[in-house]
Every structure is written in C-alpha cells, then in structure tokens.
Amino acid sequence: MMLSKEKCVLAINTWKKNRTQFSYLKKKIDPTTVFHFSTSDCDWIKENNNHRTFHAYAGVYNEKFILIIIPLDSDGKEIDLEQYLTKSLTYLSKEIVLIETDVVTTVSKTTISKNLDVTKFQKEINLPTYNEPTITERASVNNIKKWKDECLDWFYYECKESEGQNVFRAFSIPFADLSVDGENQNEVIGLFGLKHSSIYNTLIPLLIFLKKSNELNALKIIRSNNNQNTSETNTLDWAHPCPPLCKDKLDFKLLDMDE
C-alpha cells in the first residue's frame, strides 16, 4: 500500500507516542506475523533507491503496525517523495522451508617424480567458514525463534526500564536484503528477530529477509555480497534498529517531523 508523506508522518508519530505502553505494543505486534514483499514492492524499492541501504520506519496506520519504506539517494540521504511504500504485518499462509547449502571443497594433490613414480598423495578438505556476524540459516532461525518466544518480554522490559525510549522507531536495511542482482526478483518475506549484542549487552531487534526460490515453499536468506571487504559485508548482513543503533539520528529525517 502506498501512503502520502503526510499520512506516513502521522503513522510514525503515532508509534512514537504509544511505544511506551506495553499494553499498546502487545495489541499491535503479534510475534507470529511477518511482512510480505511482492515482486512489485521489491521493484519499487529497486527503482527508487540509489544507495546500499534504505530506511524503514515503524508506524501505526488504521490501527495496524506498518513499515514505511524510505529510499535513499547516492549520498545516503532520504529521498523526498509524495508517497511511500508501506507494509503491514500478516500471517504466513503455509509453512516455509529454509535452505542452507554448505559447500565443501576437496583438493587432491598427487606428486609424481621425474621417473613418473607417485611419491606423494594428499587430500585437503576445506569446510565452510562462517565469519560472524555473517548470518547463516541456523543462526537466523534462532533469532526468529527468540523473537517469537521473547519479544513480548523484551517490550515489557523496555517499557519498564527505559519507558519505551529504546523501542525501535526505524531500521537501516541493506539494499541487498530486498534486491538480488542477476536473479529474477521473487516475493520476499521479512521477519523480526532478536539478536544479542555484546557491545550493548542486550537483545537487539533486527529484520531478516527471505527470498523465495524456485523450489516449492523454499526460501533463502538474502545477504550482502561484497568480496572486497568482508568486515563491511558482515556489518550489512542485518537491519540495524534505531534506537539504539543510531550512528547519526539526523539521517532519519522523519523521526521528529511534526504532524
């Protein structure tokens, strides 16, 4: 659904005012719901976004929790549009299957002497290497399950400890999460997760995106792909919530805009 900028600001401020009340949060977010991004939704983001990330604001419209998608320009600044794409929480219509393929490389080395005698034979097996915090399917399933089981406890804790001020208002999302170069764009499902942060020593909400493959009900996690800078790629593997991960809150122009 597309919403005018004015209605988006209203929805963002509605969430801002009410996220301090646990009873309100409990009614707006069902732990078992997800976001469905259609092919046309993903195409809209791809056509309008010119940066490696884009923003998604939390809002409430028509009494429903929504994500408001804000594309960025090449400098990482929010693009001013008359209306923006919004997605509400819905239930899964059927079970899904997450696919993870571990690639094991086997290298056989045979040494042959000048006399054509086999003098040495060795086999090297290179197992997959997971360089955390790169998201693997196993880790993501744990994050998703933790959200389902503990998100209401997390909301309750934050409402008591910080009066809801640490409850997310927006996310910075890697563009790769909803766009895969070189592949036909299929439907994408976005799920909330909870991930422990060793820096903040607390649980951090995140968004995990799954892309439907050609197999029936099979999905794969979309993650960044940048072989030139592994550490940068890892930091882009999940959507950063604001708060608490607001490196520059001024980048989120709609956070404190008047209705």
C-alpha positions in Angstrom: 0.0 0.0 0.0 1.2 3.5 -0.9 0.7 6.3 1.6 1.1 10.0 1.3 4.1 11.5 3.1 1.7 13.3 5.5 0.0 10.1 6.5 3.4 8.4 6.9 4.5 11.1 9.3 1.2 10.7 11.2 1.8 6.9 11.4 5.4 7.4 12.6 4.3 9.8 15.3 1.5 7.5 16.5 4.1 4.8 17.1 6.4 7.3 18.8 3.7 8.4 21.2 2.4 4.9 22.1 5.5 2.7 22.1 6.0 3.5 25.8 2.9 1.5 26.7 3.3 -2.3 26.8 -0.5 -2.9 26.5 -0.4 -0.9 23.2 2.6 -2.8 21.8 1.1 -6.1 22.7 -2.0 -5.3 20.6 -0.1 -4.0 17.6 2.6 -6.7 17.2 1.8 -10.4 17.1 5.0 -12.3 17.4 3.9 -14.8 14.8 3.3 -12.3 12.0 5.6 -11.3 9.1 6.0 -8.8 6.2 5.2 -9.9 2.7 7.0 -8.0 -0.1 5.6 -8.7 -3.5 7.6 -8.6 -6.8 6.2 -5.1 -7.5 7.1 -4.0 -3.9 10.7 -5.1 -4.5 10.7 -3.4 -7.9 9.6 -0.1 -6.4 12.4 -0.2 -3.9 14.9 -1.1 -6.6 13.7 1.7 -8.9 13.7 4.4 -6.3 16.7 3.6 -4.0 20.2 4.7 -5.1 22.2 3.6 -2.0 23.5 0.4 -0.5 20.9 0.8 2.3 17.4 2.2 2.7 15.3 3.2 5.7 12.1 1.6 7.1 10.2 3.5 9.8 7.8 1.9 12.3 4.4 3.3 12.2 0.7 2.7 13.0 -2.0 3.3 10.4 -5.6 2.3 10.7 -4.8 0.7 14.0 -2.2 -1.6 12.3 1.6 -1.7 12.7 3.3 -0.9 9.4 6.8 -0.5 8.0 7.3 2.7 5.9 9.9 2.3 3.2 12.1 5.4 2.6 14.6 5.1 -0.3 17.9 6.9 -0.1 19.9 8.9 -2.7 23.6 8.1 -3.6 24.8 10.2 -0.6 22.6 8.2 1.8 20.0 11.0 2.3 16.3 10.2 2.3 14.6 11.0 -0.9 11.6 13.3 -0.6 8.6 11.7 -2.3 4.9 12.5 -2.3 4.1 8.9 -1.2 5.9 5.9 0.1 5.5 2.1 0.1 4.2 0.7 3.4 3.9 -2.9 4.5 1.7 -4.3 7.3 2.1 -7.4 9.4 0.3 -10.5 8.1 0.3 -14.2 8.9 2.1 -16.9 6.9 -0.4 -18.8 4.8 1.7 -22.0 4.9 4.9 -23.4 6.2 8.2 -22.4 4.7 11.4 -24.2 4.3 14.8 -22.5 4.8 17.6 -23.9 2.6 21.2 -23.7 3.5 23.9 -25.3 1.3 27.3 -25.9 2.8 30.0 -26.1 0.1 32.8 -28.5 0.9 35.9 -28.3 -1.3 38.0 -31.4 -1.7 41.5 -30.9 -3.2 43.6 -33.9 -4.1 47.3 -33.4 -4.6 49.5 -36.1 -6.3 53.2 -35.7 -6.6 54.9 -37.5 -9.4 58.7 -37.9 -9.6 60.9 -37.4 -12.6 60.8 -41.1 -13.1 57.0 -41.0 -13.1 56.7 -42.6 -9.8 53.9 -41.5 -7.4 55.8 -40.3 -4.4 53.1 -38.4 -2.5 49.4 -38.2 -2.4 47.4 -36.0 -0.1 43.8 -34.9 0.2 42.7 -31.5 1.6 39.1 -30.9 2.7 38.1 -27.2 3.1 35.0 -27.0 5.2 32.7 -23.9 5.1 33.9 -21.0 7.1 31.4 -18.8 8.9 32.8 -15.4 9.7 30.3 -14.0 12.3 28.3 -11.9 12.3 27.5 -13.1 8.8 24.1 -14.6 9.0 23.7 -18.3 8.5 20.4 -20.0 8.3 20.9 -21.8 11.6 21.7 -18.5 13.4 18.8 -16.7 11.8 16.3 -19.4 12.8 17.5 -19.0 16.4 17.0 -15.2 16.1 13.5 -15.7 14.6 12.5 -18.2 17.3 13.9 -15.9 20.0 11.6 -13.1 18.7 8.6 -15.3 18.7 9.3 -16.6 22.3 10.7 -13.4 23.9 9.6 -10.3 22.1 6.7 -9.5 24.4 9.0 -9.9 27.4 11.5 -7.6 25.6 8.8 -5.0 25.1 7.7 -5.2 28.7 11.3 -4.9 29.9 12.0 -1.9 27.8 8.7 -0.2 28.8 9.7 -0.6 32.5 13.5 0.1 32.2 13.6 3.0 29.7 9.9 3.9 29.4 9.9 2.6 25.9 12.6 5.0 24.7 14.8 2.1 23.5 12.0 0.5 21.5 12.9 0.8 17.8 11.4 3.6 15.6 13.2 2.8 12.4 15.7 0.4 10.7 18.6 0.9 8.3 18.3 -2.0 5.9 20.9 -3.3 3.5 19.6 -2.9 0.0 20.8 -6.4 -0.8 18.1 -7.7 1.6 15.4 -6.9 -1.0 17.3 -7.0 -4.2 19.4 -9.7 -5.6 21.5 -8.8 -8.7 21.5 -11.3 -11.5 18.4 -13.1 -10.3 14.7 -12.8 -11.2 13.0 -10.9 -8.4 10.6 -13.1 -6.4 8.5 -12.5 -3.4 10.4 -11.6 -0.2 9.3 -12.3 3.4 10.6 -10.1 6.2 10.7 -11.4 9.8 11.6 -9.9 13.1 14.4 -11.4 15.1 16.2 -10.8 18.4 20.0 -10.9 18.5 22.2 -10.5 21.5 24.7 -7.6 21.2 27.9 -8.0 23.0 28.5 -4.2 22.7 25.3 -3.1 24.3 25.0 -6.3 26.4 21.3 -6.6 25.5 18.9 -8.0 22.9 18.7 -6.0 19.7 15.7 -6.4 17.4 16.5 -7.0 13.7 14.8 -7.7 10.4 15.6 -10.9 8.5 14.6 -11.2 4.8 13.9 -14.4 3.0 13.7 -14.7 -0.8 11.5 -17.4 -2.4 13.5 -19.7 -4.6 12.1 -21.8 -7.5 11.5 -24.7 -5.2 8.1 -25.1 -3.6 7.9 -23.1 -0.4 11.7 -22.9 -0.2 13.3 -19.7 0.9 16.9 -18.5 1.2 18.3 -15.7 3.3 19.3 -12.6 1.4 22.6 -11.2 2.5 25.2 -8.7 1.2 27.8 -9.9 -1.2 31.0 -7.8 -1.2 34.1 -9.9 -1.5 36.4 -6.8 -1.4 35.6 -6.0 2.2 34.5 -8.9 4.3 34.1 -6.9 7.5 31.9 -4.4 5.8 29.8 -7.1 4.3 29.3 -8.7 7.8 28.1 -5.4 9.2 25.5 -5.1 6.4 24.1 -8.6 7.0 21.2 -7.5 9.1 18.9 -4.5 9.5 20.1 -2.1 12.2 17.4 -0.7 14.5 17.3 3.0 15.6 17.3 3.2 18.6 19.7 2.0 19.8 22.0 1.8 16.7 21.6 5.4 15.5 25.1 6.5 14.4 23.6 9.7 13.1 20.0 10.3 14.1 19.9 13.3 11.7 19.9 10.8 8.8 16.4 9.8 9.9 14.6 13.0 8.9 11.1 11.8 9.6 11.7 10.8 13.3 11.0 14.2 14.7 8.9 15.7 12.0 5.7 17.4 13.2 2.4 16.1 12.1 
